[in-house]
Amino acid sequence: MSLAKPQGTVLGHPKGLFLLFTTELWERFSYYAMRAILVLYLVDQVRTQGAGGLGWTQADALKLYAWFTGLVYLTPLLGGWLADNVLGQRKAIYIGGALMAIGQFTLAAPHSWVPGMETIVFYAGLGTLIVGNGLFKPNISTMVGDLYEEGDHRRDGAFTIFYMGINLGAALSGFVVAWAYTNFGHKEIIDGVEVTVNNWQAGFFCAGVGMLISLLIQFLFAQKLLGDIGTVPAAKIEKQRAAERGEVRKEPLTKVERDRIKVIMVMGLFTIIFWAGFEQAGGLMNLFTNEFTDRFIGNWEVPTTYFQSLNAIFIVVFAPVIASIWIRLGNKEPNSPVKFALGLILLAIGFLFMIGAVLEMGGDASAKSSMWWLVGAYFFHTMGELCLSPIGLSMVTKLAPLRIMSLLMGFWFCFIFIANLTAGYVGSFIGHGGEKEEQLANAMSIFSGIAITAAISGVLLYFMADKLVDWMHGAESKIHDHSEEEALEQEIAVTGEHEAIKR
């Protein structure tokens, strides 16, 4: 929503799109750099005056990770309301970005600066990050849509471009943060044994620099390239429009609307199952990579955080492939519930690879599993995400009655909050430390449990699909009257719009 929009285009799109692309690239770099090392920092038992970790148990670290990633999806509800009613999107992004940078640099404070207060400083930084994320996350992607008038066909392509920025930032983060915490770490003799002291604070510092770059780009070029977009609270503009068209009479929900809402709620339950499994990536699977995986290629050990970039890389490479498959199927393209079911099955297959990794070790915690099991797991999880991720938010926009759209979108975010919280608590069953063999056995139980739950859920949803489509009352119908290139762009853009908010 805007009062005036700037002129000028690049590659057929408003110049402001590329400003938002770059802003989001660096913000996502910042977030995923921090996410990649959060659990590793918490569980690192090596503690020195200047660096090292906090020495938490794996279970406690994963529970904290659960609350962090869960709140990341709740605070945008408040941040979106503040932007719509009080601040405007532009101010919300500035304030949120500044808070996120402060949070990252607070986490980057060396332990020697705050002796005895490392945990307090850590919580302060994490809390500031969560609040800042709530203001930043829901507004940057909304501004992409505001660059285009209603019905502008370029909007789909814009979200495709924006989506690439998200994943490029996410992919880059794992490599940069690994360089930082390893190269600024050092060897130290502790209790007569030489140990590697990773400088996690250097990783958090890199994340903070990424956020500053994002904020600086937005501050310097926003007015020139975005005009008045995001400067006026949406509620103020909507009130003006409502006054022009007259008050909208409130009406009770019709049977069709009630049926469509039932579909949203049922699919929401299955989305909890999918993301609770998928989000093991930054928690349990991250720990498994660090502790139980042979990461050597010759004499070089692949840093743990490199594997956190696999999902983003796979998305960039395979999103056009999956979208093209749906388009080529034409009228045989599966409906949304069936795609969702396929996503759950692919998630289960991914965890079969993790089961294979544990079986390769034969119960010997001193052994190491091949890193290719992890690559396979991340690949199938990404394929599942690409089958499922375009459905969520786009389904809500198709099925929700316009007068309660925001309310139901809030419910959808609550499902993702529950999923992330569940993911961390499920992963925490690996244990509170102790024998590695016990942790390995617990990991096997968790991987097996998720695989079985996801597979059963996928089969159940498949058999429910026809009923759910009936409840949609035509909202699922497809029109294949575009060229293949246009349809492909639209299909990828649906994924891009969802990724813009999910990530």
N, C-alpha and C positions, 0 to 999 in steps of 0.2 A: 504494500500500500504506500502510495506516495503522492505528493502534491505536484512535483515536477521531476521528470526523468531526464538524464543526460543524453546527449546525442553522441553518435560515433559508434562504430562497430569494429570488431576484429573477428575474422573468419565467420562473418555473418551474425555474430552475437554481440550484445552490448559489451563495451569494455569493462563494465562493472562486474560481469561474470568472472573475468579472469582475475580481478582483484579478490573476489570472494573465494575463488578457486585457490589462490595463493595463501590467503588468510587461513582457510580451513586446512590446507596441506600442512602448514606449520603448527597449527593448533593440534591436529591429530598426531603429528610427529611428537609433540610434547606429551600428549596423553599416553600414547602407546610406548614411548620410551620409559616413562614412569611405571606404567603397568607391567612392562616386561621384567623389571627388576624388583618390584615391590615385595613379592613373596620371598625371592632369593635374599633380599636384604634383611627381611624379618627373621629368617631361619639361620642365617650365617652365624655360626658359633664362634668364629674368630673375632675377638673384640680387643681393640687396642685404643690408646688414647686418641689417636688421630683419625682412625678409620675402622672398617669392619662392620659387622652387622649388629642386630639387637639381641640375637641369641634366643629367639622365641621357639617354641615347639612348632612342628609342622601343622598340628591341628589348630593351635591358636592363630597361627599366621593365616591359614585358609579361612577361618571364621572371620577374621578382620577383613580379609580380601572380599569375602561374601558381602559384608555390610558396605564396604566401599563401592564395589561395582553395582550393588543394589541401589544405593542412594544416588548414584549417578543417573538413574532413571526416574527417581522421584523428584529430585530438586528442580528438573526442568519444568515440572508442572507449575511450581511457584514462580520460577524465572520467566516462564512464558506469560503468566498472568500479569506480573509486574511490567513486562515489556509492553503488553497489550493495553494496559490500563494506566500506567504511571510514567514509565521511563521512555518508551519507544525502543525499537530494536537496536538502534545505533548505540545509545547510551548503555543499554544492557550488555552489549558486546564489549564496550570499553571497560565497564566496571568488572564484568565477569572475567575478561582477559587479564586485567590487572591483578585480580584476586588469585587467578590461577598461576600467574607468574610468581606472585608473592609466596603462594603455597609451595611451588617447586623449589624456590630458592631457600625456603625455610627447611625443607627436607634435605637440601644440599649443605646445610650448616655442618661443618666438621664436628665430630664428637668432642674434640679438644676445646671447642668454643663454649660448649654447654655441658661440662662434666657433671654427671649424675642426673642430668635432665634430658637425656636423649629421647626417652619415650614421650615426655611431655611436649617437647619440640616437634616430635614426629606427629603426634595427634593434632597439634595446632596446624601444621602444614597440611595434613590430610583434610582436616575440616575446612580450611580455607579453599583448598582445591575443589571440594565437593560443592561449596556455595558458589564459587566462581563458575564451575561447570554448569550449574543450574541456570545461570544467567546467559551464558554463552551458547550452550548446545542447541536450544530450541529456536534460536533467532537467526543464526547465520544461514541455515538452509531455507528458512522462510523468506529471507531477503532475495534468494535466488529466484523464487517464484514471482516475487514482486517486481522483478526486472521486466516482466512480460505482461502484456495485456491479456485479459481472459480470451481463450481460444487461439492464442498465438502458437502455431505449430512448432516453433523453435524451443518451446519450454522443455519438451522431452529431451532434446539434444543437450540442453543446458544442464540438466541433472546428470546426463551421462558424463559430460566433461567434469562436473563438480565431483562426481563419484570417483573419477580417476584421481583427482587431487587427494581425496580422503585416503585412498588405498596406497598412493605413492608415499604420502606422509607416514602411514602406518608401516609400510615395508621398509622405508629408510630408517625408522627409529631403532629397530632391533640391531642393525649393523652399527650405527653411530654410538648407541649406548654401550654396546659391547666393547668398542674401541676405547671408550672413556673409562669404564670401570676397570678394565684390564691394564691399559697403558699407564694409568695414574695410580695403580696399585703398586705393591712392593712385596718383597720377601722379608720375613722376619723370623727370628728364633724365639719361639715360645715354649717354655718348659723343655728346652733342649732339642726341640724339633723345629726344622725349617718349614714354615707354612706360608701360603700365599694370602696376603691381605688385600682383598678387592676394595677398590675405592668407589663404593656405591654412591657416595656424595657427588663424585664427578659425573656419574650418570644422571643424577637428579639435576645437577647444574646444567647439563646439556639440554635436558627437558625444559628447564627454565628459560634458557636462551632461545629455544624454539618458540616458546610462548611469547617472548618479547618481540621476536621477529614478526610473528603473526599480528601482534598488537600494533607494532610500529607501521607495518604496511597498511593496516586499516586506518590508522590515525592520519597518515600522510596523504592518502589518495582517496579516501571515502567520499569526501564532498565533491571532488572533481569528477570521479567516475560513477558515483551512485546518485548524485543530485540530492533530492530530499527523501529518498527511500530510507525508511526506518527511523526518520527523525520525529514523526508524529505518532503517538500511541494509536494502535489500531482501533481501540474502542471509541476514541474520539471521532475518527473518520466514519466508523460504522454508525454512530449515533446520528451524524449528519445525513448519511444515506437513508437511515431508517426514517428520519423526519421527512425526507423528500418523498419517500414512497408510502408513508403512513405506517402506523403500528401494525405489527403482524399478530393476528389473533392466535392465542394458544389453543391447541387442539389435542385431544387424547390420542394415544398411539393406536393405529389401526392394526388389524390382524397381520397384514403383510409386514408392517414395521416390527411388530412383536416377534414374528418368525425370524426376521433378519437379525434382530438383536440376539436371539437364541443362537444363531450361527456364530456370531462374534464371541459369545460366551463359551460355547463348546470349543471353538478353535483356540480360544485363549487358554483353555486347560491343556491342550496339546502343545501349545507354544511354550508353556512352562516346562514340559518334559524335554522338548528339543533343546532349549537354551540352557537348561540345567545340566545337560550333558555337554553341549558345545562349549560352555564357558569353563569347563575343566582346563581349557587350553592355558589360561594364564595362571592357574593354580596348581592342581594336582599333576597335570601333564608337564608343567614347567618344572616342578620338583622332581618328577620321574626322569626328565631329561637331564637334570643336573646331577642326580645321585646314581642312577642305574643305567645310563646309556653310554655306550662307547662312542665318543664324539671325535675320535682321532682319524684324520686323513693323513697317512704317513706320520710325520712327527708333529703335525699341527693339530691342535685341539679346537674344534669348532665351538665358539662360545654358545652358551645355552640360549641366549636371547636371539640368536640368529633364527632359531626355529619359530619364534614368535612372529617372524615376518613372512612365514610360508603362507599363511591364510590370505594375507593381502596380495601377495604375488600371484597365488592361484586364482584369486578373484579377478585381477586385472587380465590374466591370460585366458581364463575359461568363461567369464561372464558372456562375452560375445558368442562363444561356442554353444553354451546352453540356450541362450536366447534364440540363436539361429535354429537349433533343433526344434524348439516350440513352434517357430514360424513355419518351418518346412513341414511340420505335421499338419498344419492347416486346421481343418475341422476335426481332426483326430487328436488335437492337442488335449492333454488331460485337464480336467477341471481343477479348481483350486484345492479342494480337499484331497484329491488324489496326488497332486504335486506335493502337498504337505505331508501326506503319508509316505511318499517316496523319499522326502527329506529325512524323515525319521528312520527309515530303513537304511539309508546311506550313513546316517549317524551311527547306527548299530554296527554296520560293516566297519566303520572307522575304529570302533572300540574292539572289534575282533583283532585288528592289527596290534592294539595295545595288549590284548590277551596273549597274542603271539610273542610279543616282546618279553612278557613275564615268563612264558613257557620256555623260551630260549635259554633263560637263565637257570632253569631247572631247580628253582628254590634256593639257589646259592647267591646270596646277596653280595658276595665279593666278586661275582661275575658281572659282565656288562652285556646289555642287549644291543643289537645293531641299530644304528640311527635310522635305517631305512624303514623300520617298523613305524617310527614317528612320522616320517615323510608320508607313508601310506595313510596313516590315521588322519593327518591334517588334510591330505588330498580328498579323502572321502567325506570328511566333515565339511570341507568347503563346497563340494558338490551338493551335499545336503542343504547347506545354507543357500546356495544358488537356486535350488528347487523351492525353498521355503521362504526365504527372506523377502522376495517381492510381494508376497501375499498379505502379510500382516497389516501394515498401515494402509495399503491400497484397498484391502478388503473392507477395512473400517470406513474409508471414505465412500466406498460403493454402497455399503449396507446401512450405515447409520443414518437415521432421520436428520436432516440438516439442522433442526432446532436443538438437537442434543449431541451434535457431532463432537464438540470439544469434550463433553462429559465422557462419551464412549472412548475417545482417544486417550483420555486420562485413565480409564479402566485398562486400556491396552498396555499403557506404560506400567501400570500396577502388576500386570501379568509378568512383564519382563523383570520388574523389581523382585517379585517372588522367585522367578527362575534363577536370577543371579544369587539371591540369598540361599536358595536351595543348593545351587552348585557348590558354593563354598562349604556349606555344612556337610554335604555328601562327601566332598573331597577330604574334609577334616577327619573322617573315619580312618584315614591312613594311620592315625595314632599320634600320641604326644611324645614321640621319640622312642628311645629304647633300642631293642634289637632290630637290625636291618632286615633280618628274615621275617620278623613279624610285620614290619612295614610293607615288605614285598607281598606277603600273603594278603594283607589288607587291601593293597592296591589291586591285586588280582580280583578280590571280591567286589570292589567298587567298579572296575572296568566291566566285569561280567554282569553285575547288576544293572548298570546303565545300558549295556548292549541288549539284555533281555527285555528290559522295560521299554526301550525305544522300539525294538522289533515288534513286540506285542501291541504297543500303541499304534504303530504304523499299520499293522494288519487290521486292527479294530477301526481305525479311521477310514481305511480303504472301504470297508463294508458299510460304513456310515455315510459315505460320500454322496450317494444318490439322494438320501433323505435330506442331507444338508443343502444340496443344490435345489431341491424342491422348496425348502424354506427360504432360499434366496429370492424366489419369485421373479426370475428373469434377469437378476443383476449379474449372473454369471455368463450370460450369452455373449458370444464373440462375433465380431463383424470383420471378415477378412477381405476388405475392399481396398486395402492399401497395397502399394508395391512392397516387394520383399524388403527393400532397403528401408522404407519408411516404417514398416512393421518391426523390423529388427531394432531400429533406433528407439522406438517407443518401448519395446520389451526391455531393453537394457536400461532405459531411463527409469522404468518402474523400480528396478533393482536399485538404481542410483538414488532415487528419492528416499527409499527405505533405509539404505545404508547411511544417508546423510543424517538421519535421526538416530538410527540404532547405534551407530558408532560414536 
